[in-house]
Amino acid sequence: MTLALAGLALLAAGLVLAAGFDLWRYEIPDTLTILIIAAAVLFGLGTPGFNWPSHAAAGGAFFAFGLLAFARGWLGGGDVKIMTGCACWATLSSLPAQIVLIAMAGGVLALVLMLLRRGLVAAGITGDNPPRLLRVGADLPYAVGIAAGMALWGWRFLA
């Protein structure tokens, strides 16, 4: 297995684990962000012509935006950290596409959960104390959208 393939495998594992933790506990361990950044470094080491300054700048640029998004309540802290790690996979020129694809996947996730939650309540299926994921108004496990958006972005920019 090449370093680039190892990096891709670690990225996929990190994103799947982040989505799983977010669904299960609404929490994303910091170690997964470190794993995703380390995976980008492995990928870069195995990819000739990898533009290190642009990838580092993309990670830094998203982190700066993420601080604002967190302060405004637009994104949770774990989501900002995971997306910062994902931004290290992008260059400055591909970062806007990555953000748009993640936002679109997150929007689809929000719509599906909203319809599911309200539909279950309207049908009387959820009862008085449904699981957190099914409660109307509960937080969105956004790492699921991040993972889906990254899959779309990777298919477009890493294939």
N, C-alpha and C positions, 0 to 999 in steps of 0.2 A: 504494500500500500504506500502510495506517495504521500508526502507531507500535505500536498493540496487536498487529496482525498481524505486524509485523516482530519484536516481542518473542517472540511464539509461534514464529515460524520459527527464530529464534536459539536458543530453548530446545530445540526439537526437534533442531536441528543439534548443539548442545552435548551433548545426551544420547546421540545416535547415535554421535558421535565418542568420548565417554567410554566407552560400551559397547565400541566397536571397539578402542580402546587397551587397555582392560582385558582383552579377549579375546586380543589380540595380544601385549601386553607385561606384563600384570598391573601396569599403572601408569597413572595418570590425570594428564595434565598440569594444572598449576595454572591455566593460561590458560583451560581449559574452565570452571572454577569462576567465574572472572571473567566469562567470556562469559555464563554462566547468570544471574549476578547483574545484569549489564548488561542482559540481555534482560528481566528482571523490572522494571528501572527504565523501560525503553522501554514495556513493557506498561502500567505504572502511569501514565506520562505520557500515554498514549493512552486511558486508561480513566477516565471521569468517576466520582468518588466513591471512587477507589482509597484504601484505608485505610493510608496510609504508616506510621503508628506501629505498627499491628498486624502488618504484613508485616515491618518491621524487628525487632520483638520476637520474631516466630516464627523468624526467622533467628538471632537471638541466643540464643534458648532452645534451638534444636536444636544450635547450636555448643557451648553449655555441656554438653548431654547428650553430644554427640559426643566431647568431650574425655574424659569419663568412659568412654565406650564404647571409645575408642582405648586409654586407659590400662589397661583391663581385658582388652584383646585381643578385644573383641566385633566391632569394625569396624577396617578398615585406614584409614590416614590419608587416602588419596585418596577413599575412600568417604565419610568424614566431611565432607571438603571439598565434594564434589559434593552430598551431601545437605543441607549447610548452604546452598549456593546454591539448591537446590530449595525449602528451607524459606522462602526469601525470597519465593517465589511464593504461599505460604500465609498465611492470617491465623492468629492464635492459635486461633481456633475451628475452622479447617479443618486445622490441623497434625496433630492426632491421627489423623485419617482418612488424611492423606498418609503418615504413618509406618506405619500399619497396612497400607495397600495396598502400600507398598514392601516391608514385611516379608513379606507374603503372596507377592508376586511373587518375592522372594528365596528363600522357602521352596520354592516350586515349582521354581525354578531348581536349588536344592540337591538336591531329590529327583530331578529328571530327570538331573542329572549323576552323582549317586550310583548310580542304576540303570544308566545308560549305562556308567559306568566299570566297575562290578562285572560287568555283563553281558558287556562286551568281554573282560575278563580271564577270566571263566568259559568263554567261547567260544574262548579262545586267539587272539583276533584282534589284540591290542595288541602282542604281542611283548615283548622285553626292555626296550625304551626307547621307550615311547609318547610322543606329544606331551604337553606339560605339562597341557593341558586334560583329557586322558583318563587321567591317572595317578590311581590310587586314593590318596586322601588329599591331593591337590593343593589349593591355595587355590581359593576360589570367586571367579570374576570378577563381583563383586557389582554392578558398574555396569550389567550387563545387567538384573538385577532392579530396580535403581533406575529405569532407563529404562522398563521395563514398568510398574512401579508408578506412575510419574509419568504415563504415558499413561492409565492407568485413573483416576488422580486428576484429571488435566486434563479428561478426558471428563466427569467428574462435577461438578467445581467451576468449570471455565473455559468450559464450553459454554454 
